[in-house]
């Protein structure tokens, strides 16, 4: 696969990403709406859209405990699953395995073309042994472990800019010097925090200028202290000023500048983009913000 022939990023998507969550705060319909907007936009006509295969049980076992995965497989509503705050049924669990397969595929493709974006994923609250916060599987952690096992990478950097700390990712890699987890999040918000390699807890109400200044300072620090083989960008759009579950005050323009900063941070490194959170009062705003991330990653800005 030649970087010169295939526009970046390659997009990963399946109709089966979409799960019925009528009335739930998590807008599961967003996946299909994002895909529809990208496919209808002539600027993306030469971009490749690829359908993933589900992650396997063996791949999930690289991160998750056997007992927990058996709860998911057999749909057992145990103490390990209830904190997901989601229904437990086959359709939803299958969607999580499929989206995790999408992140694995995006990671593999990014090594070829430079950038790949899964139009789902970013389930950063899932722990090795239990679910949390709308997350059953930790797709980013699984993808990193798959690439490491296949000896395609040794060192990975996770840049997590969701409004909520990715406590599951932080915990999973807490003692792993080959995985640098950087989380910049609202401090006084869900969840109970875990220690990341680098945490920046933000004051509620922070606006674009201060946010972007802190982001640049910390990305500069990382650049001087860690050399990854691949970057995973957890590109949650819930720092948006009109988000229902976040207390930060970034504008649409501020989020665009955030994405640009991450895109241009280490331009020679493969980057995998996953959606993570977004709970704007108007779901169309959430969709448009995720589409904006895709536009940034496609070098339209």
Secondary structure in CASP SS format (residue, H / E / C, confidence):
PFRMAT SS
TARGET T0000
AUTHOR 0000-0000-0000
METHOD secondary structure of the structure
MODEL  1
X C 1.00
X C 1.00
X C 1.00
X C 1.00
X C 1.00
X C 1.00
X C 1.00
X C 1.00
X C 1.00
X E 1.00
X E 1.00
X E 1.00
X C 1.00
X C 1.00
X H 1.00
X H 1.00
X H 1.00
X C 1.00
X C 1.00
X C 1.00
X C 1.00
X C 1.00
X C 1.00
X C 1.00
X C 1.00
X C 1.00
X C 1.00
X C 1.00
X C 1.00
X H 1.00
X H 1.00
X H 1.00
X H 1.00
X H 1.00
X H 1.00
X H 1.00
X H 1.00
X H 1.00
X H 1.00
X H 1.00
X C 1.00
X H 1.00
X H 1.00
X H 1.00
X C 1.00
X C 1.00
X C 1.00
X C 1.00
X E 1.00
X E 1.00
X C 1.00
X C 1.00
X C 1.00
X C 1.00
X C 1.00
X C 1.00
X H 1.00
X H 1.00
X H 1.00
X H 1.00
X C 1.00
X C 1.00
X C 1.00
X C 1.00
X C 1.00
X H 1.00
X H 1.00
X H 1.00
X H 1.00
X H 1.00
X H 1.00
X H 1.00
X H 1.00
X C 1.00
X C 1.00
X C 1.00
X C 1.00
X C 1.00
X C 1.00
X C 1.00
X C 1.00
X H 1.00
X H 1.00
X H 1.00
X C 1.00
X C 1.00
X C 1.00
X C 1.00
X C 1.00
X H 1.00
X H 1.00
X H 1.00
X H 1.00
X H 1.00
X H 1.00
X H 1.00
X H 1.00
X H 1.00
X H 1.00
X H 1.00
X H 1.00
X H 1.00
X H 1.00
X H 1.00
X H 1.00
X H 1.00
X H 1.00
X H 1.00
X H 1.00
X H 1.00
X H 1.00
X H 1.00
X H 1.00
X C 1.00
X E 1.00
X E 1.00
X E 1.00
X E 1.00
X C 1.00
X C 1.00
X C 1.00
X C 1.00
X C 1.00
X C 1.00
X C 1.00
X C 1.00
X C 1.00
X C 1.00
X C 1.00
X C 1.00
X C 1.00
X E 1.00
X C 1.00
X C 1.00
X E 1.00
X C 1.00
X C 1.00
X C 1.00
X H 1.00
X H 1.00
X H 1.00
X H 1.00
X H 1.00
X H 1.00
X H 1.00
X H 1.00
X H 1.00
X H 1.00
X H 1.00
X C 1.00
X C 1.00
X C 1.00
X C 1.00
X C 1.00
X C 1.00
X E 1.00
X E 1.00
X E 1.00
X E 1.00
X E 1.00
X C 1.00
X C 1.00
X C 1.00
X C 1.00
X C 1.00
X C 1.00
X H 1.00
X H 1.00
X H 1.00
X H 1.00
X H 1.00
X H 1.00
X C 1.00
X C 1.00
X C 1.00
X C 1.00
X C 1.00
X C 1.00
X E 1.00
X E 1.00
X E 1.00
X E 1.00
X E 1.00
X E 1.00
X E 1.00
X E 1.00
X C 1.00
X C 1.00
X C 1.00
X C 1.00
X C 1.00
X C 1.00
X C 1.00
X C 1.00
X C 1.00
X C 1.00
X C 1.00
X E 1.00
X E 1.00
X E 1.00
X E 1.00
X E 1.00
X C 1.00
X C 1.00
X C 1.00
X C 1.00
X E 1.00
X H 1.00
X H 1.00
X H 1.00
X H 1.00
X H 1.00
X H 1.00
X H 1.00
X H 1.00
X H 1.00
X H 1.00
X H 1.00
X H 1.00
X H 1.00
X H 1.00
X H 1.00
X H 1.00
X H 1.00
X H 1.00
X C 1.00
X C 1.00
X C 1.00
X C 1.00
X E 1.00
X E 1.00
X E 1.00
X E 1.00
X E 1.00
X C 1.00
X C 1.00
X C 1.00
X C 1.00
X C 1.00
X E 1.00
X C 1.00
X C 1.00
X E 1.00
X C 1.00
X C 1.00
X C 1.00
X C 1.00
X C 1.00
X E 1.00
X E 1.00
X C 1.00
X H 1.00
X H 1.00
X H 1.00
X H 1.00
X H 1.00
X H 1.00
X H 1.00
X H 1.00
X H 1.00
X H 1.00
X H 1.00
X H 1.00
X C 1.00
X C 1.00
X C 1.00
X C 1.00
X C 1.00
X C 1.00
X E 1.00
X E 1.00
X E 1.00
X E 1.00
X E 1.00
X C 1.00
X C 1.00
X C 1.00
X C 1.00
X C 1.00
X E 1.00
X C 1.00
X C 1.00
X H 1.00
X H 1.00
X H 1.00
X H 1.00
X H 1.00
X H 1.00
X H 1.00
X H 1.00
X H 1.00
X H 1.00
X H 1.00
X H 1.00
X H 1.00
X H 1.00
X H 1.00
X C 1.00
X C 1.00
X C 1.00
X C 1.00
END
